[in-house]
Amino acid sequence: MMQPTKRRPTAGKRKPPPVTLLAPTWDVGASGPANQDRLRSEPATEFDHDTGVESANPNGVRRRRRHSWVDTYRKQGIISHAQAAAAATLRMASEGMKERDPIASIGETRTPGGSDPEAARVDSRKYYRELWARIPQSSQPVVHRVVLDDLAIKDGNVFQRVRHFLRLRAGLDAIS
């Protein structure tokens, strides 16, 4: 039969200190420089629809929103205000004009009479298809990249960038 082993008293031994790990200097989370790209800070205002008055938040709360590449190129003077407006129209049309119809933004239409929600979604993009057909074939890839995907024109040599910006302007002029 085995006898139980006796434990030694731990009165004279010290525990090792807890291990603390320092965060790496490059990892600053959401406040890092990569996440601050194209962010703008604006006051969080409230709009009273009855009086039509916009009032600022007394607590100094601010909203942070990201600029689209269309806004960035407009501020740089690469595209005009009319071309930026045409880009906004194309983007809204690609999403089914949700800004014009708040009920459609819910995503589920409940109407009696056997309506087809998929047919309503296809009809809502009819204007988008009409706009897209007006854009020249050579401009469609760059317009899709900048306006719909919200991606920058790739860095390349100067001549390629100029050619892409010319195609972007030509495509936006075609729908404005």
C-alpha positions in Angstrom: 0.0 0.0 0.0 1.3 3.4 -0.9 1.6 6.1 1.6 0.6 9.6 0.8 3.6 12.0 0.2 4.1 14.8 2.6 4.2 18.3 1.2 6.9 20.6 2.2 6.0 23.9 3.7 6.3 26.9 1.4 7.0 29.5 4.0 10.5 30.2 2.9 9.9 30.3 -0.9 8.9 33.4 -2.8 6.5 33.4 -5.7 7.8 34.8 -9.0 6.4 38.3 -9.9 3.5 38.3 -12.4 4.6 38.7 -16.0 3.6 41.9 -17.6 3.9 42.4 -21.3 4.3 45.8 -22.8 2.2 46.6 -25.9 4.3 47.0 -29.0 4.9 50.7 -29.9 3.5 50.3 -33.4 0.2 48.8 -32.3 -2.0 51.7 -31.3 -5.3 50.2 -32.3 -8.0 52.4 -33.8 -6.2 55.6 -33.1 -3.2 54.6 -35.3 -2.3 56.6 -38.4 -3.6 53.9 -40.8 -7.1 54.2 -39.3 -7.0 58.0 -39.4 -6.7 58.2 -43.2 -9.5 60.4 -44.7 -11.3 60.8 -41.3 -13.0 64.1 -40.6 -14.4 65.2 -37.3 -17.6 67.2 -37.2 -20.0 68.4 -34.5 -22.9 66.0 -33.6 -25.8 68.3 -34.3 -29.5 67.6 -33.8 -32.1 68.7 -36.4 -35.6 69.7 -35.3 -37.9 68.9 -38.2 -40.7 71.0 -36.8 -38.8 74.2 -36.5 -36.1 73.5 -39.1 -33.4 74.5 -36.7 -30.1 72.7 -36.3 -28.7 72.8 -32.8 -25.2 71.8 -31.7 -24.7 69.3 -29.0 -23.9 71.1 -25.7 -21.6 68.4 -24.5 -19.1 69.0 -27.4 -19.7 65.5 -28.8 -18.2 65.1 -32.3 -18.8 62.5 -35.0 -16.0 61.0 -37.1 -16.7 60.2 -40.7 -14.5 59.0 -43.5 -14.2 61.0 -46.6 -14.9 59.1 -49.8 -12.3 59.2 -52.6 -14.7 61.2 -54.7 -14.7 63.9 -51.9 -10.9 63.7 -51.7 -10.4 64.2 -55.4 -13.0 67.0 -55.5 -11.1 68.9 -52.7 -7.8 68.3 -54.6 -9.4 69.9 -57.7 -9.0 66.7 -59.8 -12.8 66.5 -60.4 -15.4 69.3 -60.4 -18.4 69.8 -58.1 -20.7 68.7 -61.0 -18.7 65.5 -61.5 -18.8 64.8 -57.7 -22.6 65.3 -57.8 -22.8 62.9 -60.7 -20.7 60.4 -58.7 -23.0 60.7 -55.7 -26.0 60.2 -58.0 -24.4 57.0 -59.5 -23.6 55.7 -56.0 -27.2 56.3 -54.8 -28.6 54.7 -57.9 -26.4 51.6 -57.4 -27.8 51.2 -53.9 -31.4 51.4 -55.2 -31.9 55.1 -54.2 -32.4 54.3 -50.5 -32.0 58.0 -49.7 -35.1 58.9 -51.7 -37.2 56.1 -50.3 -36.7 55.5 -46.5 -39.0 52.5 -46.5 -36.7 50.7 -49.1 -33.7 51.2 -46.8 -35.4 48.9 -44.2 -34.7 46.1 -46.7 -38.0 44.3 -46.3 -41.2 45.6 -48.0 -44.4 44.4 -46.6 -47.2 45.2 -49.0 -50.4 43.3 -49.5 -51.4 41.9 -52.9 -48.5 39.5 -53.5 -45.8 42.0 -54.4 -42.4 40.6 -55.2 -39.6 42.2 -53.2 -36.9 41.0 -55.6 -38.7 42.6 -58.5 -38.9 45.8 -56.5 -35.2 45.7 -55.9 -34.5 45.1 -59.6 -36.7 48.0 -60.5 -35.0 50.3 -58.1 -31.7 49.7 -59.9 -33.1 50.5 -63.3 -31.9 54.1 -63.1 -28.4 52.8 -62.2 -28.3 50.6 -65.3 -29.4 53.6 -67.4 -26.6 55.7 -66.0 -24.0 53.0 -66.3 -24.9 52.5 -70.0 -24.0 56.2 -70.7 -20.4 55.8 -69.3 -17.9 55.0 -72.0 -16.5 51.5 -71.9 -12.9 52.8 -71.3 -14.0 54.8 -68.3 -16.1 52.1 -66.6 -13.3 50.3 -64.7 -12.0 53.5 -63.1 -15.5 54.8 -62.3 -16.4 51.6 -60.7 -13.2 51.6 -58.6 -13.5 55.2 -57.4 -17.2 55.8 -57.1 -18.7 52.4 -56.3 -15.9 50.6 -54.5 -14.5 53.8 -52.9 -10.9 52.9 -53.7 -8.1 55.2 -54.7 -6.6 55.3 -58.1 -3.5 53.1 -57.8 -0.1 54.7 -57.5 1.8 54.1 -60.7 3.8 56.3 -63.0 2.5 59.8 -63.6 1.3 59.1 -67.1 -0.9 56.2 -65.9 -2.4 58.3 -63.1 -3.2 61.1 -65.5 -4.8 58.7 -67.9 -6.9 57.2 -65.1 -8.0 60.7 -63.9 -8.9 61.7 -67.5 -11.0 58.5 -67.8 -12.7 59.2 -64.5 -13.6 62.7 -65.5 -14.9 61.6 -68.9 -17.1 58.9 -67.3 -18.5 61.3 -64.8 -19.1 64.0 -67.5 -21.1 61.4 -69.5 -23.6 61.0 -66.7 -23.8 64.6 -65.4 
